[in-house]
Amino acid sequence: MAHASVNGVEIEYETWGVENGQPLLLVGGLGSQLLTWPELLVQALVDAGFFVIAYDNRDIGLSTKFDDWGPADIKAAFKQARAKQKVDAPYTLEDMADDAAALLDYLEIECANIVGNSNGGAIAQTLAIRHPEKTATLISMMATSGRRGLARPSEAASEWLARPRNSAGTRDGAMQEAVETSHIIGSPGFPRDEAAIREKAGRLFDRSFYPAGNSRQLLASIASGDARVAGLGEITAPTLVLHGRDDPLVPLACAEDVRDSIPGAEMLVVDGMGHDFPTGVIPILASGISDFVAKQ
């Protein structure tokens, strides 16, 4: 792994594949370290000819932390947002999108295929709005447009989103929480490998356990609100919206709004898929991405 000094922060990143392959940037979701991306998905994309880049967003993993801000009060932030009051945050989704663009500049990549997952999808959409010259294609995965009034998460998913991550602060706690999370927001139509889920959660805990960053990234999303909605109609990059039909955290209607808001956007809906990456869904996602890019 390596790190880049960009946009006033240090960004940890890793690359796979040959450098003359088509650049593809993976933008992780809320609290997701770069190792969160499934190895099978990364390898499938490399096999399809992509030069894959993944990185730790600011405030998570091995990238710059915003310790001075302290943990975010998420319940208070949601209350302010519902009242249409200003939500203070140490950074915004726009800042995070600018990090991604600056990382591509650092790597001397003029433009790339941008794949954003969940909150990373919101960042990827923002990147396509703010930096169209850096966006060859946009693949928005498991993400909403941010428009007010759309379908809300299930009650269990809402509770999960607002709760502190691994309140026990232990490795075993992280592994147990990962399994519980898979039951709350995971894919009902695909087998769940709990041993693999526990193993990956342990590796992520060993690399960086930093729940305060997770809360501040969520705060950034709340603070950004629906600011990007108006810009979605200005996106010129060919866009694919990838979503699970059974996503309890970001209901399908939210992704349909992304599709309807971006001119010419296409959509691939995966039956039985929730808000995670079970092994069975990897070939569907990899082929969906590579086939979409190939026809542009």
Residue pairs with C-beta under 8 A, 6 or more apart in sequence:
1 12
1 13
1 14
1 34
1 62
2 12
2 13
2 14
3 10
3 11
3 12
3 13
3 62
3 63
4 10
4 11
4 13
4 102
4 103
4 106
4 107
5 11
5 106
6 99
6 102
6 103
6 105
6 106
7 95
7 98
7 99
7 102
9 58
9 63
9 64
9 99
10 63
10 64
11 55
11 56
11 58
11 63
11 64
11 99
11 102
11 103
12 34
12 55
12 56
12 61
12 62
12 63
13 34
13 53
13 54
13 55
13 56
13 103
14 34
14 53
14 54
14 55
15 51
15 52
15 53
15 107
16 42
16 43
16 46
16 51
16 52
17 45
17 46
17 49
17 50
17 51
17 52
18 51
19 51
20 51
21 46
21 49
21 50
21 51
22 49
22 50
22 51
22 113
22 136
22 293
23 50
23 51
23 53
23 104
23 107
23 109
23 111
23 112
23 113
23 136
24 45
24 50
24 51
24 52
24 53
24 112
24 113
24 114
24 115
24 289
24 293
25 53
25 54
25 55
25 100
25 103
25 104
25 112
25 113
25 114
25 115
26 34
26 37
26 42
26 52
26 53
26 54
26 55
26 115
26 116
26 117
26 120
27 57
27 100
27 114
27 115
27 116
27 117
27 120
27 121
27 123
27 124
27 127
28 34
28 36
28 37
28 54
28 55
28 56
28 57
28 60
28 117
28 120
29 36
29 116
29 117
29 118
29 119
29 120
29 121
29 142
30 118
30 119
30 214
30 217
30 218
30 221
31 60
31 165
31 211
31 213
31 214
31 217
31 218
32 57
32 60
32 117
32 118
32 120
33 56
33 60
33 61
33 62
33 204
33 207
33 208
34 54
34 55
34 56
34 61
35 61
35 200
35 203
35 204
35 207
36 200
36 204
37 54
37 117
37 277
38 277
38 279
38 282
40 279
40 282
41 277
41 282
41 285
41 286
42 52
42 54
44 282
44 283
44 286
44 290
45 52
45 286
45 289
45 290
46 52
48 286
48 289
48 290
49 290
50 113
50 290
53 103
53 104
53 107
53 109
53 112
55 63
55 100
55 103
56 62
56 63
56 208
57 63
57 96
57 99
57 120
57 123
57 217
58 64
58 66
58 91
58 95
58 96
58 99
59 65
59 66
59 90
59 91
59 210
59 213
59 216
59 217
60 208
60 210
60 213
60 214
60 217
61 207
61 208
61 210
62 207
62 208
65 210
65 212
65 213
66 90
66 91
66 213
66 216
67 212
69 90
69 216
70 212
71 211
71 212
71 215
71 216
72 89
72 212
72 215
72 216
72 218
72 219
74 162
74 215
74 218
74 219
74 222
75 162
77 87
77 89
77 218
77 219
77 222
77 223
78 162
78 222
80 86
80 87
81 87
81 222
81 225
86 223
87 219
87 222
87 223
87 225
88 223
89 216
89 219
89 220
89 222
89 223
90 216
90 219
90 220
91 216
91 220
92 220
92 223
92 224
93 122
93 123
93 126
93 220
93 221
93 224
93 227
93 228
94 126
94 130
94 224
94 227
95 220
96 123
96 126
96 217
96 220
97 123
97 124
97 126
97 127
97 129
97 130
97 131
98 130
98 131
100 114
100 123
100 124
100 127
101 127
101 130
101 131
101 134
104 110
104 111
104 112
104 134
110 133
110 134
111 133
111 134
111 135
111 136
112 134
112 135
112 136
113 136
113 137
113 139
113 289
113 293
114 124
114 127
114 128
114 134
114 135
114 136
114 137
114 138
114 139
114 237
115 124
115 139
115 141
115 289
116 122
116 123
116 124
116 125
116 127
116 138
116 139
116 140
116 141
116 143
117 141
117 142
117 143
118 141
118 142
118 143
118 249
118 250
118 275
119 143
119 217
119 218
119 221
120 141
120 143
121 140
121 141
121 142
121 143
121 144
121 258
122 143
122 144
122 146
122 221
122 224
122 228
124 138
124 139
124 140
124 143
125 138
125 140
125 143
125 145
125 228
125 232
125 235
125 258
126 224
126 228
126 231
127 134
127 135
128 135
128 138
128 235
128 237
128 239
129 228
129 231
129 232
129 234
129 235
130 231
132 235
132 236
132 237
135 235
135 237
136 237
136 293
136 296
137 237
137 238
137 239
137 240
137 292
137 293
137 296
138 235
138 237
138 238
138 239
138 240
138 262
139 239
139 240
139 242
139 289
139 292
140 239
140 240
140 241
140 242
140 255
140 258
141 241
141 242
141 243
141 285
142 242
142 243
142 244
142 247
142 249
142 250
142 255
142 275
143 241
143 243
143 250
143 254
143 255
143 258
144 150
144 250
144 254
144 255
144 257
144 258
145 226
145 228
145 229
145 232
145 254
145 257
145 258
145 261
146 224
146 225
146 226
146 227
146 228
146 229
147 226
147 229
147 257
147 261
148 225
148 226
150 251
150 253
150 254
150 257
151 251
151 252
151 253
151 254
152 158
152 251
153 161
153 248
153 249
153 250
153 251
154 248
154 249
156 184
156 248
157 184
157 185
157 248
157 249
157 275
160 181
160 184
160 185
160 249
161 218
161 249
164 211
164 215
165 177
165 211
165 214
165 215
166 173
166 174
166 177
166 205
166 209
166 211
167 173
169 209
171 202
171 205
171 206
174 201
174 202
174 204
174 205
174 209
175 197
175 198
175 199
175 201
175 202
175 205
176 198
177 201
178 197
178 198
178 200
178 201
179 194
179 197
179 198
179 201
182 192
182 194
182 197
182 276
183 192
184 248
185 247
185 248
185 249
185 274
185 275
185 276
186 192
186 274
186 275
186 276
186 278
187 244
187 246
187 272
187 273
187 274
187 275
187 276
187 278
187 281
188 246
188 272
188 274
189 246
189 271
189 272
189 273
190 272
190 273
190 278
190 279
190 280
190 281
191 278
191 279
191 280
192 278
193 278
193 279
196 279
229 261
232 258
232 261
232 262
233 261
233 262
233 263
235 262
235 263
236 263
238 264
238 292
238 296
239 259
239 262
239 264
239 265
239 266
240 265
240 266
240 267
240 268
240 288
240 289
240 292
241 255
241 256
241 258
241 259
241 262
241 265
241 266
241 267
241 268
242 267
242 268
242 270
242 285
242 288
242 289
243 250
243 252
243 255
243 267
243 268
243 269
243 270
243 273
244 252
244 269
244 270
244 272
244 273
244 274
244 275
244 281
245 252
245 269
245 270
245 271
245 272
245 273
246 271
246 272
246 273
246 274
247 255
247 273
247 274
247 275
248 274
248 275
249 274
249 275
250 275
252 269
255 267
255 269
256 267
258 265
259 265
259 266
259 267
266 292
268 284
268 288
268 292
270 281
270 284
270 285
273 281
273 284
277 285
